[in-house]
């Protein structure tokens, strides 16, 4: 009997000790550990309307207003060469002359035969009036005269092909032939460029294509030059490139730029697309890229709610939001890579 009482007392003592050391109510379940992402201290940004000056930067190339690779029309030996490298020539100036003595001889022969044919045609015409010859004989003589004149015109055309003249007023580049060289129509002689004015070709993304219009002014800079130049949009390509999804634009460089610019140079073009008084701009780091879209985390009742947005013009550190946000929304700008949907938000700083 004493042994049974002792064992019962020992069991009660052990049970009391177990309940005391549990730290909660006896028999209560243990609380789960709190996740480190449930309450992240991050920075926020309040979306508000801002005046946006939409500016697009594009890469461009300076081109001469006109540029032509000169080739002769006839084959032969060069007898006259006037290609002043780096100098201006006027439209119609003789640049290259090919040997043409054989053609000149043919021309003189034909001119002599024409004189004889004219005399014959005149005599037969006088005889026809008095019925001295038939109408057929006179017609054959007149036809012979016309054929000789046609052959003379053809020889003169061939003589003209032996002369290479400037198609317009421009500057001659480096010549590629020397006096006495034998050239053919496939031989490049030199290049002539009209550099009094320059063209500027550049491309803009498809979403800005509807904002480009003729007469619009763009500014640009070149490598190694701190000055800013201006150009006026002349025209655009009538289709968008399927490869790049860009629209090709051509502008004329204003004459005030002088001769400081060289064709073929790189130009960084700045295109002003106008102002928007109610644009919504947010920091670029708030954007979370997705496979098919872009998201930002918006604070709703203290929770992080991922929201799909569409972006517009980008500026230094800021991006325009065209869809997805409204004025007054508070978004997360830091720690977005660690946020989970419905996670609790605690802003350490709100701009």
C-alpha positions as CSV (number, residue, x, y, z in Angstrom):
1,X,0.0,0.0,0.0
2,X,2.8,2.4,0.8
3,X,4.6,1.5,-2.4
4,X,1.5,2.3,-4.5
5,X,1.1,5.7,-2.9
6,X,4.7,6.5,-3.6
7,X,4.4,5.6,-7.3
8,X,1.3,7.7,-7.7
9,X,2.9,10.8,-6.1
10,X,6.0,10.4,-8.4
11,X,3.8,10.3,-11.5
12,X,1.9,13.5,-10.5
13,X,5.2,15.3,-9.9
14,X,6.6,14.4,-13.3
15,X,3.4,15.5,-15.1
16,X,3.5,18.9,-13.3
17,X,7.1,19.4,-14.3
18,X,6.4,18.7,-17.9
19,X,3.5,21.2,-18.1
20,X,5.7,23.9,-16.4
21,X,8.6,23.6,-18.9
22,X,6.4,23.8,-22.0
23,X,6.3,27.7,-21.9
24,X,2.6,27.7,-23.1
25,X,-0.7,26.4,-21.8
26,X,-0.5,22.7,-21.0
27,X,-1.3,20.7,-24.1
28,X,-1.3,23.9,-26.5
29,X,0.3,23.7,-29.9
30,X,3.7,25.5,-30.6
31,X,3.5,28.7,-32.7
32,X,5.0,28.6,-36.2
33,X,8.1,30.6,-36.9
34,X,7.5,34.0,-38.6
35,X,8.8,34.3,-42.2
36,X,11.5,36.9,-42.8
37,X,9.6,38.2,-45.9
38,X,6.3,38.9,-44.1
39,X,7.4,42.3,-42.9
40,X,10.1,43.9,-45.0
41,X,11.2,47.5,-44.4
42,X,11.4,49.1,-47.9
43,X,11.1,52.5,-49.5
44,X,8.0,53.7,-51.3
45,X,6.9,56.3,-53.9
46,X,3.6,58.1,-54.2
47,X,2.4,58.3,-57.8
48,X,1.5,61.9,-58.8
49,X,1.0,63.8,-62.1
50,X,4.2,65.4,-63.5
51,X,4.9,67.6,-66.6
52,X,6.8,65.4,-69.0
53,X,8.9,66.6,-71.9
54,X,9.0,63.5,-74.1
55,X,12.5,63.3,-75.6
56,X,13.7,60.3,-77.6
57,X,17.4,59.7,-78.3
58,X,18.4,57.8,-81.5
59,X,21.5,56.9,-83.4
60,X,21.9,58.6,-86.8
61,X,24.2,58.9,-89.8
62,X,25.2,62.0,-91.7
63,X,24.9,61.7,-95.4
64,X,25.7,64.1,-98.3
65,X,22.6,65.5,-100.0
66,X,23.8,63.9,-103.2
67,X,26.5,61.3,-103.8
68,X,27.4,59.6,-107.1
69,X,30.1,57.0,-108.0
70,X,31.3,58.2,-111.4
71,X,31.8,55.6,-114.2
72,X,32.5,56.2,-117.9
73,X,29.9,55.2,-120.5
74,X,32.4,54.1,-123.1
75,X,35.6,52.0,-123.1
76,X,38.9,53.4,-124.2
77,X,42.1,55.2,-123.3
78,X,42.0,58.3,-121.1
79,X,43.3,61.3,-123.1
80,X,42.0,64.1,-120.8
81,X,41.7,63.9,-117.0
82,X,40.3,66.7,-114.8
83,X,39.5,65.3,-111.4
84,X,40.6,67.9,-108.8
85,X,40.6,65.9,-105.5
86,X,38.8,67.6,-102.7
87,X,37.9,70.5,-105.0
88,X,34.5,71.8,-106.2
89,X,33.5,71.3,-109.9
90,X,30.5,72.8,-111.6
91,X,27.6,71.0,-113.2
92,X,28.6,70.1,-116.8
93,X,32.4,70.4,-116.3
94,X,34.4,67.8,-118.4
95,X,36.0,65.4,-116.0
96,X,37.3,62.5,-118.2
97,X,37.7,62.2,-122.0
98,X,38.2,58.9,-123.7
99,X,40.0,58.5,-127.1
100,X,37.4,59.2,-129.9
101,X,39.4,59.9,-133.1
102,X,37.8,56.9,-134.8
103,X,34.4,58.3,-134.1
104,X,35.3,61.8,-135.2
105,X,36.5,60.4,-138.5
106,X,33.2,58.5,-139.0
107,X,31.4,61.7,-138.2
108,X,33.3,63.7,-140.9
109,X,32.6,60.9,-143.5
110,X,28.9,61.0,-142.7
111,X,28.8,64.8,-142.9
112,X,30.4,64.6,-146.4
113,X,27.9,62.0,-147.6
114,X,25.1,64.1,-146.2
115,X,26.2,67.1,-148.3
116,X,26.3,64.9,-151.4
117,X,22.9,63.4,-150.6
118,X,21.4,66.8,-150.1
119,X,22.6,67.9,-153.6
120,X,21.1,64.7,-155.1
121,X,17.8,65.2,-153.4
122,X,17.6,68.8,-154.5
123,X,18.3,67.9,-158.2
124,X,15.8,65.1,-158.3
125,X,13.3,67.4,-156.7
126,X,13.8,69.9,-159.5
127,X,13.4,67.2,-162.1
128,X,10.3,65.8,-160.5
129,X,8.6,69.2,-161.0
130,X,9.1,68.9,-164.8
131,X,8.3,65.2,-164.9
132,X,12.0,64.4,-165.5
133,X,12.2,61.6,-162.9
134,X,9.6,59.4,-161.2
135,X,8.3,60.0,-157.8
136,X,9.9,56.7,-156.6
137,X,13.4,57.9,-157.6
138,X,12.9,61.1,-155.6
139,X,11.6,59.3,-152.6
140,X,14.6,56.9,-152.5
141,X,17.0,59.9,-152.6
142,X,15.1,61.6,-149.7
143,X,15.1,58.4,-147.7
144,X,18.9,58.0,-148.2
145,X,19.4,61.5,-146.9
146,X,17.4,60.8,-143.7
147,X,19.2,57.6,-143.0
148,X,22.6,59.4,-143.3
149,X,21.4,62.1,-140.8
150,X,20.2,59.4,-138.4
151,X,23.6,57.7,-138.6
152,X,25.3,61.0,-137.9
153,X,23.2,61.5,-134.8
154,X,24.2,58.0,-133.6
155,X,27.9,58.8,-134.0
156,X,27.5,62.1,-132.1
157,X,25.8,60.2,-129.3
158,X,28.7,57.7,-129.1
159,X,31.2,60.7,-129.1
160,X,29.2,62.1,-126.2
161,X,29.6,58.9,-124.3
162,X,33.4,59.3,-124.5
163,X,33.0,62.4,-122.2
164,X,32.3,62.1,-118.5
165,X,30.9,65.4,-117.2
166,X,29.9,66.5,-113.7
167,X,26.2,65.6,-113.1
168,X,25.9,68.5,-110.6
169,X,28.0,70.9,-108.6
170,X,29.9,69.1,-106.0
171,X,33.2,68.1,-104.5
172,X,35.4,65.4,-106.1
173,X,36.7,62.7,-103.8
174,X,39.9,60.7,-104.4
175,X,40.4,59.8,-108.1
176,X,41.1,56.2,-108.9
177,X,42.5,56.4,-112.4
178,X,45.5,58.1,-114.1
179,X,46.1,59.7,-117.5
180,X,46.5,57.1,-120.2
181,X,44.6,54.3,-118.3
182,X,42.3,52.1,-120.2
183,X,38.8,52.2,-118.7
184,X,35.5,50.5,-119.2
185,X,32.0,51.3,-117.9
186,X,32.8,49.0,-114.9
187,X,35.8,51.2,-113.9
188,X,35.2,53.5,-110.9
189,X,36.6,56.8,-111.7
190,X,35.9,58.9,-108.6
191,X,33.0,60.0,-106.3
192,X,31.3,63.3,-106.4
193,X,29.3,64.6,-103.5
194,X,27.1,67.6,-102.9
195,X,28.1,68.7,-99.4
196,X,26.7,72.2,-99.3
197,X,23.9,70.6,-97.3
198,X,23.8,67.3,-95.5
199,X,21.1,64.7,-94.8
200,X,20.6,63.0,-91.4
201,X,19.1,59.5,-91.4
202,X,18.0,58.0,-88.1
203,X,15.4,55.5,-86.8
204,X,12.8,55.8,-84.0
205,X,10.8,53.0,-82.3
206,X,7.4,52.1,-83.8
207,X,5.5,53.5,-80.8
208,X,6.8,57.0,-81.6
209,X,6.2,56.8,-85.3
210,X,2.9,58.7,-85.2
211,X,4.6,61.6,-83.5
212,X,7.0,62.3,-86.4
213,X,5.9,64.9,-88.9
214,X,7.6,66.8,-91.8
215,X,9.0,70.2,-90.7
216,X,9.7,69.0,-87.2
217,X,13.1,70.2,-85.8
218,X,15.5,67.7,-84.2
219,X,18.9,68.4,-82.5
220,X,22.0,66.2,-82.7
221,X,25.6,66.1,-81.6
222,X,28.6,64.4,-83.2
223,X,31.6,62.5,-81.8
224,X,34.3,64.8,-80.5
225,X,32.2,67.9,-80.9
226,X,30.4,69.6,-78.0
227,X,28.2,71.8,-80.2
228,X,24.6,71.0,-80.9
229,X,23.3,71.1,-84.4
230,X,19.8,71.3,-85.8
231,X,18.0,69.5,-88.7
232,X,14.5,69.6,-90.1
233,X,12.6,66.4,-90.8
234,X,11.9,66.0,-94.6
235,X,10.2,62.7,-94.9
236,X,9.8,59.2,-93.4
237,X,9.9,55.8,-94.9
238,X,6.3,54.7,-95.7
239,X,6.7,51.4,-93.8
240,X,8.1,50.2,-90.5
241,X,11.0,47.7,-90.7
242,X,9.8,44.2,-89.9
243,X,13.3,43.3,-88.6
244,X,13.9,46.2,-86.2
245,X,10.3,47.6,-85.7
246,X,11.7,51.0,-86.3
247,X,10.7,53.8,-88.6
248,X,13.5,55.4,-90.8
249,X,13.4,59.2,-90.8
250,X,15.4,61.6,-93.0
251,X,16.1,65.2,-92.0
252,X,18.0,68.0,-93.7
253,X,20.8,69.6,-91.7
254,X,20.4,73.3,-91.5
255,X,22.8,75.4,-93.5
256,X,24.1,77.3,-90.5
257,X,26.2,74.2,-89.6
258,X,28.6,75.2,-92.3
259,X,31.4,72.8,-93.3
260,X,32.1,71.6,-89.8
261,X,30.3,68.3,-90.4
262,X,31.5,65.5,-92.6
263,X,29.4,62.9,-94.4
264,X,29.4,59.5,-92.9
265,X,29.8,60.7,-89.3
266,X,27.8,59.3,-86.4
267,X,25.2,61.6,-84.8
268,X,23.3,61.2,-81.6
269,X,19.8,62.6,-82.3
270,X,17.5,64.1,-79.7
271,X,13.9,64.3,-80.8
272,X,11.4,66.4,-78.7
273,X,8.0,64.8,-78.9
274,X,6.1,67.5,-76.9
275,X,4.9,67.9,-73.3
276,X,2.4,66.1,-71.2
277,X,1.0,67.9,-68.2
278,X,-0.5,64.8,-66.5
279,X,2.1,62.2,-67.1
280,X,2.7,59.5,-64.4
281,X,6.5,59.0,-63.8
282,X,7.9,56.4,-61.4
283,X,11.5,55.3,-60.6
284,X,12.8,52.7,-63.0
285,X,13.9,50.4,-60.2
286,X,10.2,49.9,-59.2
287,X,9.6,47.9,-62.4
288,X,9.8,44.2,-62.0
289,X,10.3,42.6,-65.5
290,X,8.3,39.5,-66.2
291,X,8.3,37.0,-69.1
292,X,5.5,38.8,-71.0
293,X,4.8,42.0,-69.1
294,X,6.0,44.4,-66.4
295,X,4.8,44.7,-62.9
296,X,5.1,47.0,-59.9
297,X,4.1,46.3,-56.2
298,X,1.3,48.6,-55.1
299,X,0.4,49.0,-51.4
300,X,-3.2,48.1,-50.7
301,X,-4.3,48.0,-47.1
302,X,-0.7,47.4,-46.0
303,X,-0.1,44.5,-48.4
304,X,2.0,44.2,-51.5
305,X,-0.2,43.7,-54.6
306,X,1.5,43.0,-57.9
307,X,0.1,45.2,-60.7
308,X,0.7,44.9,-64.4
309,X,1.7,48.2,-66.0
310,X,2.6,49.6,-69.5
311,X,5.5,51.9,-69.9
312,X,6.2,54.9,-72.2
313,X,9.0,57.4,-72.4
314,X,12.1,56.8,-70.4
315,X,14.2,59.5,-68.8
316,X,17.1,59.5,-66.4
317,X,16.1,57.2,-63.6
318,X,12.3,57.6,-64.4
319,X,9.8,55.9,-66.7
320,X,6.4,56.9,-67.8
321,X,3.5,54.7,-66.9
322,X,0.7,54.7,-69.5
323,X,-1.6,52.0,-68.0
324,X,-1.9,50.2,-64.6
325,X,-1.5,53.0,-62.0
326,X,-3.6,55.9,-60.8
327,X,-2.7,59.1,-59.0
328,X,-2.1,58.6,-55.3
329,X,-1.0,54.9,-55.5
330,X,1.9,54.1,-53.3
331,X,4.4,51.7,-54.9
332,X,7.5,49.9,-53.6
333,X,10.8,51.1,-55.1
334,X,13.3,48.9,-53.2
335,X,13.4,45.3,-52.2
336,X,11.0,44.4,-55.0
337,X,12.9,41.2,-55.8
338,X,12.2,39.9,-52.3
339,X,8.5,40.8,-52.1
340,X,5.8,38.2,-52.4
341,X,2.2,38.8,-53.3
342,X,0.1,39.7,-50.2
343,X,3.3,40.3,-48.1
344,X,3.0,42.9,-45.4
345,X,4.6,46.3,-46.3
346,X,6.4,48.6,-43.9
347,X,7.8,51.7,-45.6
348,X,10.9,53.2,-44.0
349,X,10.7,56.1,-46.4
350,X,8.1,57.4,-48.8
351,X,8.9,60.0,-51.5
